[in-house]
Structure formats: C-alpha cells, structure tokens
Amino acid sequence: MTATLLATKRTQPAAKLRAAGQIPAILYGGESAPTPLALDYRQFDKLYQQAGNANLIDLVVEDQTPAKILIQAVQVDPVKERIIHVDFRRINMNQAIETTMHINLVGESSAVKELGGTLVRGPGILHIKCLPKDLVSQVAVDISSLKTFTTTIRIGDIQLPVGISVMDNPQILVTKVSPPLTEEQLKAMEEAPAKTMADIEVEKKGKKEEEEAEADQEEGVVEDLE
C-alpha cells in the first residue's frame, strides 16, 4: 500500500517554516522544474519512520494530481536531532530506477548459539535497480545456514524478488560468524597497555610524516616523467 503525504508550495523562508513546525523540502525529477515545498513536521516524521527511503509515496501538493515519489535525502540537525530539510525525487513508473534496499537478517545461527561465535555483519543495504512497481523496502536473509566459522553469506547468495537486480559486487560479505577468542588472546588483550593521548598523537604524527613522504615520492616520479 502506497503512503500519502500532503504538502504545500513553499512561500516563506526556511527558518520561518521550521519555527512554525514545518519542514522545507524540494521536489525534482522528470520534465518539471524543481518545486520548493513545505511539510508538516509530525506527519512527515511519522511517514518517514514507516516508509523510509525505499517505498513509493503519493505526494499531494495542494490541488494537484498526486505524484509518485521517493524520499531522496533527509537532512538532520546533528545537535537538535530534528529534520531540517527533505529532497523528493519524482518517479516515472515506466522507467527503471536505482535505489537501495535494506538487508534484514532473520533466523538463528547454530555457530552463534552452540559454538559461542559472534555474528559479523557487512553492509546493511543493497544497491538495486528495478521498475518502481517491483520496489520493496527490504529483503530477508536467513542466517540459519551459518553453522560453522567458515560459512559465509555473500550478496550473490541472496534470493531477490522477481524484477530486482543488484548492482553491488556479488562477493561482498553480508554476514558470517567469527569464533570466540581463545584464553591466550583474552589474556593478551588484558595485559596490553592502554594507549594514552600521547601515544595516539605519536601515531598520528608518524602516519602524517609517512603520508607526506609518499606524496614527495610521487611528486618526484611525476617530475622524472616530465
């Protein structure tokens, strides 16, 4: 079911909109010119929590015909943790789109439960291409096949819904189980001296000097070539 979002054309400065409990936004894509919009904060926040970036939305701007859109980008104030701007992308239902899909790990791994391993997760999203009608927000990946520490699940192992193709390298790791640390490893970690701020600064200085030396060497190679 496609969600519906109401908006109005923006006529006020962004700061004034935010003070009034609204969010400045912009709609672009297709043959139409970009359209500045204003959204009700509560309505959009609730919809965003439910729809995310991978669900089609019917955007209704005043009395215009609803437009099929995707949420392209959401800017959040890092201090107040409030949404301050939204970008929408107009979607042509007859053209394939490139977007992202979340990976949802389900089930239980015996390598974790019975062997005491730790589940290691790779990137949690897939970059996909599909027609808008085939778009789904997530794909479930069953981790019950992870029975040993050598078993892995990679992007190429994921069974996707019909009509969706992955653009990522199929060899990228999705998840695996790493074995528990041995007593020797745990003891070594406990005995290792804690790093001080001075140690960290020395490491940073050494790394910077190494990078500068590499840069000087590269410049020398370029000069020789010239």
Solvent accessible surface area in square Angstrom, and as a share of the most:
residue,aa,sasa,rsa
1,M,246,1.10
2,T,47,0.28
3,A,37,0.29
4,T,71,0.41
5,L,0,0.00
6,L,102,0.51
7,A,7,0.05
8,T,63,0.37
9,K,92,0.39
10,R,66,0.24
11,T,126,0.73
12,Q,74,0.33
13,P,91,0.57
14,A,28,0.21
15,A,75,0.58
16,K,118,0.50
17,L,5,0.03
18,R,91,0.33
19,A,93,0.72
20,A,74,0.57
21,G,31,0.30
22,Q,56,0.25
23,I,0,0.00
24,P,0,0.00
25,A,0,0.00
26,I,47,0.24
27,L,7,0.03
28,Y,71,0.27
29,G,24,0.23
30,G,70,0.67
31,E,185,0.83
32,S,64,0.41
33,A,76,0.59
34,P,82,0.52
35,T,32,0.19
36,P,59,0.37
37,L,0,0.00
38,A,5,0.04
39,L,1,0.00
40,D,71,0.37
41,Y,29,0.11
42,R,205,0.75
43,Q,62,0.27
44,F,0,0.00
45,D,45,0.23
46,K,133,0.56
47,L,13,0.06
48,Y,52,0.20
49,Q,135,0.60
50,Q,132,0.59
51,A,11,0.08
52,G,21,0.20
53,N,48,0.24
54,A,4,0.03
55,N,49,0.25
56,L,25,0.12
57,I,0,0.00
58,D,29,0.15
59,L,2,0.01
60,V,29,0.17
61,V,7,0.04
62,E,94,0.42
63,D,139,0.72
64,Q,86,0.38
65,T,121,0.70
66,P,72,0.46
67,A,22,0.17
68,K,64,0.27
69,I,0,0.00
70,L,1,0.01
71,I,4,0.02
72,Q,79,0.35
73,A,39,0.30
74,V,33,0.19
75,Q,92,0.41
76,V,76,0.44
77,D,32,0.17
78,P,120,0.76
79,V,131,0.75
80,K,147,0.62
81,E,136,0.61
82,R,109,0.40
83,I,15,0.08
84,I,49,0.25
85,H,34,0.15
86,V,0,0.00
87,D,30,0.15
88,F,0,0.00
89,R,53,0.19
90,R,60,0.22
91,I,14,0.07
92,N,74,0.38
93,M,70,0.31
94,N,133,0.68
95,Q,113,0.50
96,A,52,0.40
97,I,13,0.06
98,E,93,0.42
99,T,19,0.11
100,T,40,0.23
101,M,0,0.00
102,H,98,0.44
103,I,21,0.11
104,N,58,0.30
105,L,33,0.16
106,V,57,0.33
107,G,58,0.56
108,E,105,0.47
109,S,2,0.01
110,S,34,0.22
111,A,0,0.00
112,V,54,0.31
113,K,139,0.59
114,E,131,0.59
115,L,90,0.45
116,G,45,0.44
117,G,8,0.08
118,T,85,0.50
119,L,43,0.21
120,V,51,0.29
121,R,160,0.58
122,G,25,0.24
123,P,78,0.49
124,G,44,0.42
125,I,61,0.31
126,L,0,0.00
127,H,86,0.38
128,I,0,0.00
129,K,89,0.38
130,C,4,0.03
131,L,64,0.32
132,P,2,0.01
133,K,143,0.61
134,D,33,0.17
135,L,22,0.11
136,V,56,0.32
137,S,35,0.22
138,Q,96,0.43
139,V,11,0.06
140,A,66,0.51
141,V,10,0.06
142,D,79,0.41
143,I,13,0.07
144,S,49,0.31
145,S,61,0.39
146,L,0,0.00
147,K,130,0.55
148,T,64,0.37
149,F,65,0.27
150,T,124,0.72
151,T,42,0.25
152,T,45,0.26
153,I,13,0.07
154,R,81,0.29
155,I,10,0.05
156,G,50,0.48
157,D,84,0.43
158,I,19,0.10
159,Q,157,0.70
160,L,46,0.23
161,P,54,0.34
162,V,145,0.83
163,G,45,0.43
164,I,16,0.08
165,S,60,0.39
166,V,43,0.25
167,M,98,0.44
168,D,31,0.16
169,N,86,0.44
170,P,72,0.46
171,Q,119,0.53
172,I,62,0.32
173,L,42,0.21
174,V,5,0.03
175,T,0,0.00
176,K,69,0.29
177,V,1,0.00
178,S,34,0.22
179,P,76,0.48
180,P,68,0.43
181,L,86,0.43
182,T,71,0.41
183,E,145,0.65
184,E,128,0.57
185,Q,89,0.40
186,L,84,0.42
187,K,122,0.52
188,A,59,0.46
189,M,126,0.56
190,E,146,0.65
191,E,116,0.52
192,A,61,0.47
193,P,124,0.78
194,A,92,0.72
195,K,132,0.56
196,T,76,0.44
197,M,138,0.62
198,A,66,0.51
199,D,63,0.32
200,I,61,0.31
201,E,91,0.41
202,V,102,0.59
203,E,91,0.41
204,K,122,0.52
205,K,133,0.56
206,G,36,0.35
207,K,129,0.55
208,K,124,0.53
209,E,93,0.42
210,E,105,0.47
211,E,91,0.41
212,E,88,0.39
213,A,60,0.47
214,E,91,0.41
215,A,47,0.37
216,D,92,0.48
217,Q,127,0.57
218,E,114,0.51
219,E,102,0.46
220,G,27,0.26
221,V,80,0.46
222,V,78,0.45
223,E,119,0.53
224,D,123,0.64
225,L,146,0.73
226,E,166,0.74
